């Protein structure tokens, strides 16, 4: 059980401790400290989960033939477009506090299904499962990270984002390092099934963090729990399948961001193919 919430403006002792700790590295205010730490843990868990799976994905992509990688990238595009339809429908119908846990638990269930499939498959079946996993993991990375940043944009004001997003993004980098290190150190002695199980558990850590953030978000703007912020949490997120495209086309700034991402993706894909060819040889 939890005791009564402190009056607005009164900072609990554990929040003051978190604030003193964070002030050493980031310009954080007392009411923001716990929210920032939960956001940090959230993205750390998400990126650790992905980077545990990424070396497995890359190995499976090379095992299926470097010459087939172009088809796997085409499959990734098709998967993103197909998944965007139910994703957009859920965004339109569900409030944020239900939508995000549902999204992450859906992907966690997928991870467990792949773990079981790889455990029982013979070598010939593993190649095809690996191709499906390559496409799925690429789609997974897009959606789980974009959901995180969408939540952060809703939680923080532009002024807060300028001060805090750099520190929160560091959690993503450290999560990527930690996830890669786990796979690199355990891959020879631990099965892929167990590594995938660990990735699924990390997604549940992310879901737990989302629950804590839903409870703490009113404190960011000096509102009591159960007030207007809580009412907003219960409203559907809204939007449509084409809303992001039309909004980007109307904004020169977003068109510039889109061009940057296109050029980055082209360059990164070229380097990925070169890397895969080196590994294959």
TIVEX-277612 format. One record per residue (C-alpha): x, y, z. Coordinates in steps of 0.25 Angstrom, whole numbers, plus 5000, padded with zeros to 4 digits. Each point is the difference from the previous one (the first is absolute). Layout:
<nodes>
XYZ
...
</nodes>
This chain:
<nodes>
500050005000
500450144998
499850125009
499350134996
500750084989
500850125005
499450144998
500350074987
501350075001
500649915011
501149914995
500149865006
501449965006
500349894990
499750114989
501050095007
501049895000
499849974985
500150154997
501350025007
500549884993
499650044986
500450155002
501549964999
499849964985
498750084995
499250125003
498849935006
499050065009
499549935013
498649974994
500749944987
501049915007
499249875002
499350014986
501450024993
500649885007
498849914996
500150054986
501549965000
499749865005
498949994990
500950034988
501149925006
499149885001
499550014986
501450024993
500649895008
498949914996
500250044985
501549995001
500049865006
499249964988
500750084989
501349914999
499049884999
499350074989
501350034993
500549865001
498749954994
500050104989
501449954996
499749855001
498850024991
500950054989
500650144998
499450004986
498649995007
500250125009
499450104990
498749915001
500050015015
500150154999
498850004990
499349915010
500350105011
499350114992
498849914998
499949965014
500150155005
498950044990
499149885004
500250025015
499750154999
498649974997
499649935014
501050095007
499350134995
498649945003
500549975015
500550145001
498750064996
499249915009
500849985013
500550095011
501550015002
500049925013
499449884993
500650024986
501549995004
500049885009
499149934990
501150034989
501149955008
499449885005
499649964986
501550014996
500449935012
499049884996
500650004986
501449995006
499649885008
499349944988
501450014992
500749945012
499149885000
500149994985
501550005000
500149905011
499249894992
500450034986
500949924992
501250074992
499250014987
498850075008
501050095008
500450074987
498650044997
499650035014
501350095000
499550074988
498750035007
500750045012
500950104993
498850074994
499250005013
501250055008
500250124990
498550045002
500149985015
501150105001
499250114993
498849985008
500549985014
500950124999
499050094993
499049975011
501050045011
500350144994
498550024997
499849985015
501150105004
499550114990
498749995007
500650005014
500950114999
499950144995
500950064989
500850075011
500249875008
500349924988
501250094997
500649985014
499749865002
499949924987
501549994999
500149935013
498949914997
500649964986
501249965007
499249895006
499849954986
501450004997
500449935013
498949904998
500549974986
501449985006
499549915011
499149914991
501149984990
501049975011
499049895006
499949934986
501550014997
500449945014
498949895001
499849964985
501049895000
499449945013
498650035000
498949964990
499350104991
498749965008
500550055013
500550134994
498750034994
499349975013
500950115006
499650094989
498549985003
500250025015
500750134997
498750054993
499249975012
501050095008
499650114990
498549975002
500250025015
500750134998
498850054991
499149975012
500950085009
500050114990
498550014999
499950025015
501150105001
499750094987
499150095008
501150055009
500850054988
499050114998
499650025015
498649934999
499449915010
499949854997
498649984994
499950144994
500050044985
501249934997
499449865005
498750044991
500950024988
500749865003
498649944998
499750064987
500449934987
501350054994
499350034986
500650024986
499949924988
500849914990
500450124991
500150115011
501549995001
500250014985
499150114998
500650085012
501449984995
499650044986
499550145005
501250035008
501350044994
500749965013
499549865000
500349994985
501450035004
500149905011
499449894990
501150034990
501049995011
499549865004
499949964985
501450034998
500449945013
499349874997
500649994986
501450025005
499849905012
499449894991
501250014990
500949995012
499249885006
500149924987
501550024999
500149955015
499149884997
500949974988
501350015008
499449915011
499549904989
501449994994
</nodes>
